[in-house]
Amino acid sequence: MRTLSLDIGNTAVKYGCFEADILVESATGQNPDQVRAAVARLRPEHAVVASVAEPTAQWAAELRALVTGKVLEFVPATTTLPIRNGYATPHTLGADRLAAAVGAAWLLPGRDVVIVDAGTAIKCDLVEGGHTFRGGSIAPGVAMRFQALHTFTGRLPLVANLPEATATVPLTGVDTESAIRSGVVNGAVAEVQGLLAEYAAQFPQLAVILAGGDAAFFRTRLKGPIFVVPELVLIGLHRILVHHVST
């Protein structure tokens, strides 16, 4: 079975094509014409679309004109899942967070997992026992922190570029720009590392999955064993679609 997962995020549109649970192609930063061309070329049997940025109806209509099988609009509050959603307000839950949880539960069955999704926002979410999404935390992403310091102050410059994944960011900045870089970068890493330590104290066999656009940057800075799965949301969307097609 060939499927297409379409993830419409805050800053980018991403698709992934799966063949029998294997991701065979993915791309980020797609516009509608590029998605149409990919679907026409890849010819998936079924598709799923999720969004945290805009309604999915128009995207779903486009896909239905191109796909012969099922087109699923993923809505966290109403779409049935292969795991339990323990979030108190599912109607406010981002589709990306819940899809990532489904992906984590499939990749690490039976495990307590924290997902660190580092992108526009930094989200740390718990999947308990491989079967229940519990929720987690949402904080500004690295780029957003740089932007906020510039926007909400009178004189602080915009530090636009995230350091290379392997670059060292000195703890003590020697000028305003390096001080901002230290505060944002080292502060974000310390924040995530502290959250993971708190979770590990509660769940001794905790697994950690790192995803999102800034995953490579955080991977070189976080301590402990970590699974890096950049396409976790796409994997989760695929598994949600398979759950619906097969039931």
KOLKE-658953 format. One line per 10 residues: number of its first residue (from 1); their letters; for each residue x, y, z of C-alpha. Coordinates in Angstrom, 3 decimals. Layout:
// residues N
NUM	a	X:Y:Z  ...;
// end
This chain:
// residues 247
1	mrtlsldign	0.000:0.000:0.000  1.356:3.411:-0.969  0.264:6.389:1.112  0.918:10.130:1.271  1.160:12.146:4.490  0.795:15.917:4.204  1.820:18.076:7.181  0.966:21.790:6.982  3.000:23.551:9.642  3.418:27.120:10.823;
11	tavkygcfea	6.340:27.827:8.523  6.464:24.985:5.985  4.437:22.369:4.136  5.922:18.868:4.143  4.902:15.621:2.498  6.030:12.046:2.900  5.295:9.050:0.685  5.263:5.617:2.325  5.441:2.172:0.785  4.567:-0.590:3.265;
21	dilvesatgq	5.566:1.575:6.274  8.842:2.674:4.665  9.308:6.365:3.924  10.428:6.405:0.297  10.337:10.150:-0.363  9.789:13.381:1.557  10.172:17.085:0.914  9.765:20.317:2.889  8.807:23.839:1.849  6.259:22.744:-0.704;
31	npdqvraava	3.619:24.925:-2.344  0.299:23.539:-3.663  1.608:23.092:-7.225  4.604:21.098:-5.989  2.349:18.884:-3.871  0.052:18.251:-6.844  3.045:17.314:-8.981  4.381:14.964:-6.304  1.020:13.241:-5.902  0.637:12.840:-9.662;
41	rlrpehavva	4.119:11.352:-9.897  3.999:9.132:-6.797  0.376:7.973:-7.286  -0.456:7.071:-3.659  -3.537:4.962:-3.013  -4.529:6.858:0.149  -3.614:10.198:1.732  -3.876:12.021:5.050  -3.615:15.759:5.638  -3.072:17.593:8.929;
51	svaeptaqwa	-2.508:21.255:9.703  -1.654:23.529:12.604  -1.796:26.635:10.426  -4.943:26.592:8.277  -8.087:24.546:7.575  -7.476:21.299:5.731  -10.652:21.279:3.596  -9.089:22.824:0.491  -6.027:20.587:0.643  -8.260:17.534:1.131;
61	aelralvtgk	-10.398:18.512:-1.870  -7.264:18.781:-4.006  -6.093:15.352:-2.854  -9.481:13.735:-3.497  -9.210:14.810:-7.121  -5.857:13.028:-7.390  -6.114:9.981:-5.107  -8.333:6.975:-5.863  -8.625:5.728:-2.259  -9.262:7.323:1.116;
71	vlefvpattt	-8.337:10.910:1.952  -8.345:11.500:5.700  -8.474:14.948:7.303  -6.792:14.471:10.673  -8.629:16.309:13.465  -7.195:15.614:16.942  -10.524:16.036:18.734  -12.478:13.568:16.594  -10.224:11.308:14.516  -9.891:7.822:16.000;
81	lpirngyatp	-6.339:6.762:16.790  -4.304:3.610:17.436  -3.385:5.079:20.869  -5.392:6.740:23.639  -5.508:10.533:23.784  -5.403:11.588:27.439  -5.281:15.330:26.736  -7.893:17.263:28.721  -8.797:19.596:25.827  -8.318:17.624:22.583;
91	htlgadrlaa	-10.018:20.376:20.564  -7.063:22.671:21.385  -4.369:20.078:20.690  -2.088:20.595:17.691  -2.285:17.875:15.072  1.501:17.711:14.868  1.873:16.898:18.575  -0.645:14.073:18.466  0.665:12.658:15.191  4.186:12.632:16.639;
101	avgaawllpg	2.877:10.723:19.658  1.340:8.077:17.396  4.623:7.793:15.524  6.597:7.421:18.752  4.243:4.737:20.080  4.633:2.766:16.850  8.422:3.085:16.729  8.939:2.239:20.420  6.009:-0.001:21.430  5.387:-0.361:25.140;
111	rdvvivdagt	7.882:2.364:26.087  7.547:5.581:28.053  8.700:8.181:25.536  9.276:11.921:25.614  9.186:13.587:22.212  11.230:16.749:21.820  9.951:18.485:18.696  12.262:21.453:18.133  10.995:23.809:15.477  8.960:27.023:15.477;
121	aikcdlvegg	8.105:26.013:19.046  9.903:23.565:21.330  7.401:20.910:22.373  8.176:18.192:24.913  5.404:15.580:25.020  4.955:12.343:26.955  3.633:9.055:25.600  3.121:6.758:28.564  3.596:3.008:28.177  3.442:3.228:24.400;
131	htfrggsiap	-0.329:3.613:24.495  -1.414:6.973:25.994  -0.611:10.546:25.020  -0.459:12.579:28.236  0.477:16.046:27.022  3.567:18.052:27.808  4.982:21.542:27.361  5.208:24.198:24.665  7.858:26.917:24.638  9.203:29.355:22.045;
141	gvamrfqalh	11.617:27.881:19.546  15.156:29.189:19.102  14.372:31.448:16.132  11.332:32.837:17.931  13.460:33.691:20.979  15.949:35.604:18.848  13.072:37.448:17.170  11.330:38.286:20.451  14.438:39.866:21.971  14.750:42.133:18.956;
151	tftgrlplva	11.041:42.930:18.608  10.226:43.678:22.238  13.282:45.760:23.099  14.494:49.089:21.842  18.100:48.365:20.986  18.863:44.642:20.943  19.863:43.467:17.449  18.287:40.562:15.619  20.567:37.538:15.748  19.200:35.732:12.743;
161	nlpeatatvp	21.351:32.675:12.247  21.212:29.525:14.353  24.751:28.237:15.039  25.954:25.167:13.178  25.012:21.893:14.860  28.577:21.259:16.028  29.487:24.880:16.860  30.323:25.805:20.430  28.371:28.704:21.907  30.406:30.228:24.769;
171	ltgvdtesai	28.564:30.560:28.047  29.877:34.094:28.574  29.136:36.435:25.703  31.774:39.129:25.188  29.538:41.505:23.229  25.793:42.042:22.832  25.352:39.621:19.936  27.299:36.795:21.585  25.463:37.446:24.866  22.134:37.066:23.085;
181	rsgvvngava	23.349:33.924:21.367  24.486:32.463:24.690  21.240:33.284:26.434  19.009:31.916:23.701  21.000:28.843:22.686  22.386:27.735:26.030  19.154:28.669:27.780  16.996:26.624:25.390  19.284:23.595:25.691  19.370:23.834:29.504;
191	evqgllaeya	15.581:24.150:29.554  15.053:20.991:27.499  17.741:19.068:29.391  16.090:20.003:32.681  12.688:18.806:31.487  14.168:15.502:30.343  15.823:15.034:33.736  12.474:15.591:35.463  10.768:13.046:33.217  13.588:10.527:33.674;
201	aqfpqlavil	13.156:10.769:37.448  9.513:9.709:37.034  10.086:7.120:34.293  13.401:5.276:34.818  13.273:3.497:31.444  12.427:6.675:29.569  13.202:6.898:25.851  13.696:10.237:24.106  12.881:10.990:20.475  14.110:14.221:18.912;
211	aggdaaffrt	12.328:15.642:15.877  11.712:18.955:14.155  13.701:21.348:12.020  16.233:22.107:14.778  16.734:18.451:15.736  20.345:18.276:14.525  21.229:21.391:16.500  19.803:20.000:19.764  21.171:16.489:19.244  24.769:17.629:19.601;
221	rlkgpifvvp	23.959:19.460:22.835  21.589:17.198:24.777  22.989:14.479:27.035  21.963:10.843:27.111  20.764:8.357:24.479  18.368:9.959:22.038  16.608:8.655:18.934  16.628:11.269:16.173  13.573:10.893:13.916  13.184:14.044:11.798;
231	elvliglhri	10.078:12.718:10.009  8.224:11.629:13.164  5.051:13.629:12.398  4.848:12.174:8.892  5.319:8.667:10.307  2.543:9.261:12.827  0.179:10.574:10.169  0.915:7.509:8.066  0.100:5.186:10.965  -3.161:7.051:11.646;
241	lvhhvst	-4.118:6.636:7.999  -3.240:2.932:8.044  -5.385:2.549:11.174  -8.374:3.987:9.286  -7.801:2.110:6.051  -7.397:-1.241:7.799  -10.409:-0.950:10.152;
// end
